[in-house]
């Protein structure tokens, strides 16, 4: 889902869970909303270099409650 789609779903209270996942291959973080990664307009997974940058992005769009998942292999 793109940033625009995420904002629309947030405004409709249609998102149940937002997580920040550590992406091992890129050594960065990605935002996952209800199991769907945040994507660029080119439908590529949007990656953030630092946890702080990803958290600031979420705060900017109105998300204050999210989980951080550093090991995506563990349930």
VOGU-3710 file (C-alpha; in Angstrom, 3 decimals, decimal comma):
1> xxxxxxxxxx> 0,000/0,000/0,000  1,170/3,506/-0,760  1,374/6,409/1,690  -1,863/7,818/0,271  -3,689/4,508/0,752  -2,322/4,204/4,280  -3,564/7,689/5,190  -7,033/6,914/3,794  -7,236/3,692/5,803  -6,013/5,452/8,953
11> xxxxxxxxxx> -8,653/8,165/8,545  -11,321/5,470/8,202  -9,978/3,661/11,304  -9,490/0,576/9,118  -5,960/-0,276/10,286  -5,648/-2,620/13,258  -1,872/-2,956/13,635  1,211/-1,085/12,473  4,671/-2,535/12,901  8,181/-1,464/12,011
21> xxxxxxxxxx> 10,150/-4,456/10,748  13,913/-4,605/10,535  14,822/-5,467/6,938  18,019/-7,530/7,135  18,884/-7,351/3,438  18,754/-3,551/3,275  19,801/-3,016/6,893  16,936/-0,609/7,343  13,320/-0,565/8,459  10,011/-0,995/6,718
31> xxxxxxxxxx> 6,495/-0,119/7,832  3,937/-2,930/7,787  0,241/-2,123/8,261  -2,017/-5,132/8,856  0,513/-7,356/7,101  0,999/-5,082/4,061  4,288/-3,224/3,586  4,317/0,484/2,832  5,323/0,986/-0,801  6,550/3,781/-3,023
41> xxxxxxxxxx> 4,421/4,976/-5,930  6,418/2,515/-8,081  5,146/-0,323/-5,824  8,578/-1,005/-4,326  8,851/-1,520/-0,561  9,634/1,806/1,080  12,647/1,529/3,346  13,898/3,819/6,087  17,573/3,938/7,079  16,912/4,344/10,802
51> xxxxxxxxxx> 14,227/3,437/13,295  14,014/7,122/14,215  13,256/8,147/10,622  10,485/5,556/10,309  8,981/6,599/13,664  9,036/10,280/12,650  7,232/9,404/9,419  4,524/7,522/11,329  4,137/10,391/13,796  3,837/12,856/10,888
61> xxxxxxxxxx> 0,880/10,942/9,429  -0,813/10,626/12,814  0,320/7,248/14,120  1,492/7,291/17,729  1,047/3,604/18,603  3,088/0,967/16,764  5,234/-2,078/17,460  8,857/-2,682/16,511  9,769/-6,157/15,307  13,512/-6,669/15,003
71> xxxxx> 13,445/-10,395/14,220  10,878/-11,077/11,516  11,485/-14,853/11,615  10,046/-15,307/15,094  6,224/-15,577/14,948
//
